[in-house]
């Protein structure tokens, strides 16, 4: 709670002044930003046995599933309170396909951050690049709420979203499974914790990282699909923003992946047919359990001795 209050104070000092606009229902028009990543479909990922790197050739790419649920929630709130949904992604030129697909669900603007200078960025450097882009957007179109997935399925770090929030000075609400209330000044969410559930509130602008339980994904409508076919995402490069080259790419990444490998395959388990001799089979199973020390023959006594 102390951290949340500090972030709120920082936000109040930094927030840009803007004229609030009302929609036809008398509600506040809001600007939602979704950070989205194109990832390889992990169900078909293969690893090169020689180089120990991912073999991306021939492997289909998809929108990171957690990000897709963030996009869905942003579009739902756009439909509810009015406003705009902007998608921001960092990746190679082919990531445009993920952005065009996202547009087919009802987003309004898509921006791709793509440059060789961004290559090799870890989660810290990626958060720097994305936050720089969001800061530029915020200068002309103030952001109310940022959605990111809990994590990317090709990295599983869960660090990029919080890193963006930290750099922007936005309160961060992580592992969100439900947005309970959104007003023109606050957002209230229910989030998962190791011990259960927690309901928290933060001042806007804020950033939330979402779980898949947050919502059910929609199907793209035909008009939006037709719009997405001809839509060309904006491409921002290294020269589009005043980036610090020491905070991106390999130079700005304190971590690196030294090796990727597939875990050894598991041997098939033993199947015991107990139909013909149930008692004998039960005795055999019990014997195997003791042999593998799954259950000790003699329980430990109070003093820790057999």
Secondary structure, DSSP 4 states (H G I P E B T S, - for coil): -HHHHHHHHHHHHHPPP----B-TTSPBPEEEEEE--EEE-GGG-EE-TTT-SEE-TT--EEE-HHHHHHHHHHHHHHHHH-EEEEEEEES-GGGHHHHHHHHTTT-SEEEEE--GGGTT--HHHHHHHHHHHHHHHHHHS--SEEEEES--TTT----HHHHHHHHHT-EEEEEEEEEEEE-SSEEEEEEEETTEEEEEEEESSEEEEE-GGG--PPPPPHHHHHHHHH---EEE-GGGTT--GGGSTTTT-S-------PPPPPPPPP----SS-HHHHHHHHHHHHHHTTSS-SS---TTS--
